[in-house]
């Protein structure tokens, strides 16, 4: 394989059209993206005109945009997309299928959602000058109703996303284990489970384990939290990677994951680290993470990059056109409330939430080149999404050369043994 270059961005939560010719700073961002062969972004949005009913459970904001905003994404030069995330099914199956149709009508290559589980799980392929690129995409952050369903011998599957489920196990010392046991007895939180065991519908918990509602506690010598991917999902994704490796020159894996094992949102959950490394072991050439709307560290594993989160690329969450009945009901607002007032209420007039967190509004674009299956250098371009701007103008990226962002990312990456050098406003990772 000859040299092939890649650039990856984080979440694209796009809700409004670009002005004709772009916006101030657009050209610089576009030109940076377009100099690469493979140009990836995560579409954290559904694109249709109310083609599905609002789901009972959304990804936070019910995310729907004019399908023409897809043309604006193409104007940056992107040619490869993830569609699996916590907003994929905000408008149920109709929204999934409408988005798929609008993407295909524009010849946009994507992975992560489909008409059934097989369709959502399989790789998509991008042909560039010197290589064939495969992308497999999944999400760990979703409501269970958003999972794509597989086809049985006698029934069709269900539209949705490619899931990466996980389990969290709380290891506790003997003293705390007894406290949990006592609390379970007092609250009767396990009554339903215990009846199911009694009636033969479930097996009793293993010795040394204690369910507490949906949580699982394990007796251990010390207190710690373990999370791990569901083997069923992990094996399915590994098989798709193996298949893609046979059919393509480069295999990319994209994962949307908000989860963390601690209160620190900047540190990925243990299962995500396990997932990334197992994907590389299975043959992937890079894992591109996104989801928490802020940067997380970068790991170089066996010479391959794992981006645990590239933060935001576009973040226009406050300028969605429409929200359903449920959004207003959840905030105890009159049902004739309009979106602007809803956003004021949710943010307490711009004093809380994402709008006041600087780390939400700064990020990087990550570029690298592969030659003979190897990556020797990664370049990180700082961007700002304009936290200081008014609602109608904020959320679009401009390049900054901000070294403070790079120093911040270097600190997040250091625990993985990754060193980021700053050269002329660009972060550089050199791989031996």
VOVEXDO-337930 format. One line per 8 residues: their letters; for each residue z, y, x of C-alpha. Coordinates in steps of 0.02 Angstrom, whole numbers, plus 32768, in hexadecimal, padded with zeros to 4 digits. Each point is the difference from the previous one (the first is absolute). Last residue first. Example, Ala and Ser with C-alpha at 12.3 -4.5 7.8 and 13.67 -1.06 7.14 Angstrom:
2
sa = 8165:7FCB:82AC | 8021:7F54:7FBB
***
This chain:
432
xxxxxxxx = 8343:80E1:81B7 | 8003:806E:7F66 | 8005:80BE:8011 | 8045:805F:7F6B | 7FC8:80B5:7FF7 | 8040:808B:7F8E | 7F8A:8095:7FF4 | 8032:80B7:8016
xxxxxxxx = 7FB0:8010:80AB | 8049:7F5B:8041 | 80A3:7FBF:7FBA | 8034:7F54:803B | 8040:7F82:7F81 | 8061:7F6B:8045 | 8018:7F65:7F95 | 8092:7F8F:8029
xxxxxxxx = 801A:7FD8:7F48 | 80A0:8068:7FFD | 7F98:8091:8049 | 7F8C:800D:7F6A | 806E:806D:7F92 | 8027:8073:8093 | 7F48:800D:802D | 7FDC:802D:7F4C
xxxxxxxx = 8076:8095:800D | 7FB5:8033:80A7 | 7F54:7FF8:7FB0 | 8036:806A:7F6D | 804D:807E:8078 | 7F5D:8006:8061 | 7FA5:8053:7F70 | 7F46:7FF6:8028
xxxxxxxx = 7FE9:8046:7F51 | 7F73:7FAC:7FA0 | 7FF7:802B:7F47 | 8024:7F88:7F72 | 8003:8026:7F46 | 80A3:7FFA:7F9D | 8024:80B4:7FD9 | 7F8F:807C:7FA8
xxxxxxxx = 802D:7FF9:7F47 | 80B7:7FDF:8025 | 8016:809B:806C | 7FF7:7FE9:80BD | 8094:7FE6:8075 | 7FF1:7F43:7FFF | 7F4F:8012:8042 | 7FBB:7F51:8019
xxxxxxxx = 800D:8005:80BE | 7FA4:7F8F:8079 | 8026:7FBB:80AD | 7F75:7F9A:8056 | 803B:7F5D:804F | 7F8F:7FAD:8081 | 8010:7F46:8027 | 7FC6:7FBA:80A8
xxxxxxxx = 7FD6:7F56:804C | 7FD3:7F99:7F66 | 7FB3:7F58:8025 | 7F89:7F8C:7FA4 | 7F72:8017:807D | 8009:80BB:7FE0 | 806B:804E:7F79 | 8016:80BB:7FEE
xxxxxxxx = 8092:805F:7FB4 | 802A:808D:7F87 | 809F:8022:7F9F | 800D:8094:7F89 | 80AB:804F:8004 | 8083:8043:7F89 | 8056:809B:7FC0 | 8026:8029:7F4A
xxxxxxxx = 8079:7F74:7FD4 | 8065:801B:80A0 | 8022:80B4:7FC9 | 8063:7FC9:7F66 | 8009:808C:7F7F | 7F72:7FC8:7F8D | 802F:7F49:800B | 8099:8018:7F92
xxxxxxxx = 806A:809A:7FE5 | 7FF7:80BE:7FEE | 7F50:8014:7FB9 | 8033:8034:7F52 | 807A:7F70:7FE9 | 7F7B:7F8C:804A | 7FF2:7F93:7F64 | 8015:8093:7F89
xxxxxxxx = 7F7D:806B:8056 | 7F8B:7F69:8002 | 8017:7FE8:7F45 | 7FE2:80B9:7FE1 | 7F5A:7FF4:805B | 7FD0:7F5F:7FA5 | 8014:8044:7F51 | 8091:7FDD:7F88
xxxxxxxx = 7FCE:7FD6:7F4C | 806D:7F63:8009 | 809C:8067:801A | 805A:7FCE:80A1 | 8085:7F7A:8016 | 7FC3:7FDC:80B2 | 7FCC:7F4E:7FD9 | 7FB3:8039:7F5C
xxxxxxxx = 7F90:807B:805A | 7FB9:7F7C:8074 | 7FF9:7F7D:7F76 | 7F90:806A:7F91 | 7F79:8000:8083 | 7FD7:807A:808D | 7F60:8062:8017 | 7FA5:8070:807B
xxxxxxxx = 805A:7FCC:80A0 | 8029:809A:8067 | 80AF:7FD6:8040 | 7FCB:7F62:805D | 7F7E:8058:8069 | 802A:7FA6:80A3 | 7F6A:7FDF:806E | 8013:7FAB:80A9
xxxxxxxx = 80B3:7FC9:7FEE | 806A:7F93:8071 | 7FAD:7F91:8081 | 807E:7F76:7FE1 | 802D:7F61:805F | 7F67:8013:806F | 7FF1:7F5A:8059 | 7F88:800C:8092
xxxxxxxx = 7FC0:7F67:805F | 8024:7FD9:80B8 | 806C:7F6A:7FD6 | 8067:8072:7F91 | 7FF4:80BC:801B | 807B:804C:7F85 | 7FF0:80AB:7FAF | 8094:8051:7FA9
xxxxxxxx = 800A:8046:7F50 | 7FB5:80A0:7FBC | 801F:803D:7F51 | 7FBB:7FE2:7F52 | 8060:7F5A:7FF4 | 7F5E:7FA1:7FDC | 7F93:7FE4:8098 | 7FE0:7F76:807E
xxxxxxxx = 7F64:7FD8:8064 | 8007:7F58:8058 | 7F87:7FE5:808F | 7F94:7F78:804D | 802E:7F76:7F86 | 7FF5:7F4E:803F | 808F:7F9E:7FB2 | 8079:8038:8089
xxxxxxxx = 7FD2:80B5:7FD6 | 8027:7FE0:7F48 | 80A2:7FA9:8031 | 8034:8098:8064 | 7FDF:8078:7F70 | 8056:7F92:7F7F | 809D:7FE7:8068 | 800D:80BC:801A
xxxxxxxx = 7FE7:8019:7F46 | 8084:7F7C:7FD6 | 807F:805C:806B | 7FF0:809E:7F98 | 7FB0:8095:8053 | 806B:8088:8050 | 7FD8:80B4:7FCC | 8050:7FE9:7F56
xxxxxxxx = 80AD:7FF4:804F | 8073:7FC3:7F74 | 7FEC:7F52:8047 | 7F8F:7F68:7FEB | 7F67:806B:7FDA | 7F76:7FEF:7F80 | 7F76:807B:7FDA | 7F74:7F84:8028
xxxxxxxx = 7F44:800C:7FF1 | 7FAB:7F87:8077 | 7F54:8007:8050 | 7FBE:7F75:806E | 7F6B:8019:8072 | 7F91:7F75:8043 | 7F7B:8022:8084 | 7F62:7F9E:8029
xxxxxxxx = 7FEA:7FB8:7F52 | 7FDF:7F5B:7FA7 | 806D:7F83:805C | 808E:807B:8015 | 7FF2:802A:7F47 | 8027:7F4B:7FD3 | 8098:7FFD:8073 | 803B:80A7:7FB8
xxxxxxxx = 7FEA:7FBC:7F4F | 8066:7F67:802D | 8089:8071:8048 | 8002:8062:7F5C | 801A:7F63:7F98 | 8085:7FC1:807A | 8062:80A2:7FF3 | 7FF6:8004:7F43
xxxxxxxx = 8045:7F50:7FE9 | 8078:8018:8091 | 8053:8091:7FA8 | 801F:8082:8085 | 80AB:8012:8051 | 8094:8074:7FF1 | 80A7:7FED:8056 | 8094:8075:7FF0
xxxxxxxx = 809A:7FF8:806D | 80BC:7FE4:7FF4 | 804E:7F88:807E | 8031:7F49:8014 | 7F9B:7FCB:7F69 | 8013:7FD1:7F4A | 7F5D:8027:7FA4 | 7FE8:807A:7F72
xxxxxxxx = 7F68:8001:7F8D | 7FD8:8090:7F8B | 7FAD:7FF1:7F55 | 80A7:7FED:7FA7 | 807C:7FDA:8089 | 7FC8:7F59:8047 | 807A:7FB0:807B | 7FCD:7F95:8093
xxxxxxxx = 806F:7F96:8071 | 7FD2:7F5E:7FAA | 7F56:800E:7FAD | 7FF8:804C:7F54 | 7FF2:7F86:7F6E | 7F51:7FCB:7FCE | 7FB4:8052:7F68 | 7FCB:7FC6:7F53
xxxxxxxx = 807F:7F72:7FF8 | 806A:8042:7F71 | 8095:8027:8070 | 7F8F:8053:8081 | 7FB2:806E:7F79 | 80AE:8028:7FBE | 8037:8034:80AE | 7F68:8071:8013
xxxxxxxx = 8024:8058:7F5C | 80B9:8015:802A | 7FE0:8042:80B0 | 8037:80B4:7FDF | 809F:7FC3:7FAD | 804D:80A7:8037 | 80A9:7FBB:8035 | 7FBF:7F5E:804D
xxxxxxxx = 7F74:8059:805D | 807D:807F:8042 | 806F:7F75:8043 | 7F6E:7FA9:8055 | 7FC7:80A5:804C | 80AE:801F:8044 | 8009:7F4E:8043 | 7F5C:801A:805E
xxxxxxxx = 8046:80A4:8043 | 8092:7FA8:8053 | 7F97:7F6C:803B | 7F80:806F:8058 | 7F61:8036:7FA8 | 7F46:7FD9:800D | 7F9C:8057:7F79 | 7F59:7FAB:7FE3
xxxxxxxx = 7F65:8062:7FCC | 7F66:7FA6:7FC4 | 7F4C:8036:8011 | 7F61:800D:7F9A | 7F5C:802F:8050 | 7F8F:8016:7F6B | 7F42:8016:7FF4 | 7FEA:8077:7F70
xxxxxxxx = 7FCF:7FF1:7F49 | 7F87:7FAF:7F88 | 8039:7F5C:7FB1 | 7FB6:7F52:8015 | 7F97:7F99:7F89 | 8041:7F64:7FAC | 7FD9:7F46:8000 | 8007:7FC5:80B4
xxxxxxxx = 806E:8092:8030 | 7FCA:80A9:803F | 807B:8067:8064 | 805A:8099:7FC0 | 7FFC:80AC:8050 | 80AC:804B:8011 | 801C:80A4:7FA3 | 807B:7FBA:7F82
xxxxxxxx = 8075:7FD8:8091 | 8018:80BA:8020 | 7FBD:8030:80AA | 802F:8021:80B5 | 7FD2:7F6F:8073 | 7F47:8029:7FF6 | 7F68:7FA7:8045 | 7F5D:8022:805A
xxxxxxxx = 7F89:7F94:8066 | 7F77:805E:805B | 7F71:7FB2:8061 | 7F90:805E:807B | 7F53:7FC8:8039 | 7FCF:804A:80A6 | 7F8A:8069:8068 | 7FB3:807C:7F87
xxxxxxxx = 807A:7FED:7F71 | 8004:7F81:7F72 | 809D:8004:7F97 | 8045:7F62:7FB2 | 8081:7FE5:7F76 | 8081:7F79:8016 | 8041:7F94:7F73 | 80A8:8019:7FAD
xxxxxxxx = 7FD0:806C:7F6A | 7F6F:7F8D:7FCE | 8068:7F63:8013 | 808E:804E:7F9E | 7F93:8036:7F6E | 7F8A:808E:7FD1 | 8027:8058:80A3 | 8072:806E:8067
xxxxxxxx = 8026:8002:80BA | 7F59:8021:8054 | 7F81:808D:8004 | 7F4E:802E:802D | 7FBE:8099:7FA3 | 7F4F:7FE7:7FC0 | 8017:8092:7F87 | 7FE9:7F96:7F63
xxxxxxxx = 8072:7F80:8054 | 8090:807B:800A | 7FEB:8037:7F4C | 7FFC:7F4C:7FC3 | 809C:7FD0:8064 | 805D:8097:7FBC | 7FD2:7FD3:7F4E | 8036:7F4C:801D
xxxxxxxx = 80AB:8032:8041 | 8018:8085:7F79 | 7FD2:7F84:7F78 | 807A:7F82:8047 | 8096:8073:7FF3 | 7FF5:80BC:8013 | 8082:8011:808A | 7FBB:7F5C:8046
xxxxxxxx = 7FC9:8036:80AD | 808E:807F:800F | 8078:7F94:8066 | 7F76:7FD7:807B | 7F65:7F95:8018 | 7F60:806A:8006 | 7FDF:7FFF:80BC | 7F62:8058:8039
xxxxxxxx = 7F71:7FFA:807D | 7F71:807D:8018 | 8059:80A7:8014 | 7F8D:8090:8031 | 8069:8092:7FC4 | 7F7E:801B:7F78 | 801F:7F4E:7FC4 | 80AF:8032:7FC9
xxxxxxxx = 7FB3:8091:7FA0 | 7F88:7F89:7FAA | 8096:7F9A:7FCB | 8042:809F:7FAF | 7F6F:7FEA:7F86 | 8061:7F72:7FAD | 8075:8085:7FB6 | 80AF:7FCB:8030
xxxxxxxx = 8088:7F8E:7FBD | 80AC:7FE1:8049 | 8091:7FEA:7F88 | 8085:804C:806F | 8085:7F88:803B | 7F9D:7F5F:801F | 7FFA:7FE7:7F45 | 8057:7F88:7F8A
xxxxxxxx = 7FD1:7FFA:7F48 | 7F4A:800B:8034 | 7F97:808F:7FBE | 7F6F:7FB1:7FA0 | 7F5F:7FE7:805F | 7F5A:805A:8003 | 8055:80A9:7FFC | 7F72:8051:8060
xxxxxxxx = 7FFB:7F9E:80A3 | 803A:8004:80B4 | 80AA:7FB4:8025 | 8061:8049:8091 | 804F:7FD4:80A6 | 7F57:7FE9:8054 | 8033:7FC9:80B0 | 7F89:803F:8086
xxxxxxxx = 7F8E:7FB4:8084 | 7F6F:8041:806A | 7FA3:7F7F:806A | 7F7D:8048:8075 | 805F:809A:803E | 7FB8:80AF:801C | 800A:801B:7F44 | 80BD:800B:7FF9
xxxxxxxx = 800F:808E:807E | 7F6F:805E:7FB0 | 804F:7FF0:7F53 | 80A9:8042:803B | 7FAF:8093:805A | 7F8D:8027:7F6E | 808D:7FFD:7F80 | 8069:8086:8057
xxxxxxxx = 7FE3:8083:7F79 | 7FC0:7F9E:7F69 | 7F67:7F96:7FDC | 7F4D:803B:7FEC | 800E:800D:7F44 | 80BA:8002:7FD8 | 8053:7F56:8007 | 8024:7FAB:7F5D
xxxxxxxx = 80B2:7FDA:7FC9 | 8078:7F6B:7FF8 | 7FFE:7FAC:80AA | 8091:7F93:8038 | 7FB0:7FC4:80A1 | 8088:7F9F:805B | 7FF1:7FE0:80BA | 7F6F:8019:8076
xxxxxxxx = 7F9E:7F8D:8073 | 7F79:8020:8081 | 7F9C:7F77:8054 | 7F81:7FF3:808C | 7F91:7F6E:802D | 7FC7:7FDB:80B1 | 7F8B:7F6D:800F | 802E:7F54:7FC0
***
